[in-house]
Amino acid sequence: MIKQFFLSVLAILVLFEEWLWDLLTVFGQWISRLLHLERFDAWLSQAPPKSALVALVLPLALVTPLNVGAVVLMVHGAVTAGILLELAAKLLGTLLVARVFRLTRPALMSFAWFALLYEWIMRLLRWAHALVRESRLYRAVLAFKETVKHFFREFRGG
């Protein structure tokens, strides 16, 4: 029973993170078009490996003070404000990292250590998926994810 609980929690976390990554990637593309950042995106997608790495680290450096601020708020009793700030930081960080990673992945993979880290993370995700794939909760969350994707496809197309 405890194992099933932890697998359910793992399923929720893995799927939520993937859903958030997918959703924010689409949102980032929309913002890029809205702000006419096509030339910047083209430059970033052709950036040399070291520049690509700096571009990936910058969003993390931008969001870290927000994470610290959220903890400070919670420590000082402003729990709701701290949680909201942490959620905003998570959304902003994921949006920026997903966008930059999508554009710089080929350059980043030229670093052997990065490619190894990426493969390790992907193996971990495959393992997590294998553990939770058969659960009812997983299937329910996956169906919800597909419903949301369909909604946004209809929203963009309509």
Secondary structure, DSSP 8 states (H G I E B T S, - for coil): -HHHHHHHHHHHHHHHHHHHHHHHHHHHHHHHHHTT-HHHHHHHHT--HHHHHHHHHHHHHHHHHHHHHHHHHHHTT-HHHHHHHHHHHHHHHHHHHHHHHHHHHHHHTTSHHHHHHHHHHHHHHHHHHHHHTTSHHHHHHHHHHHHHHHHHHHHHH-
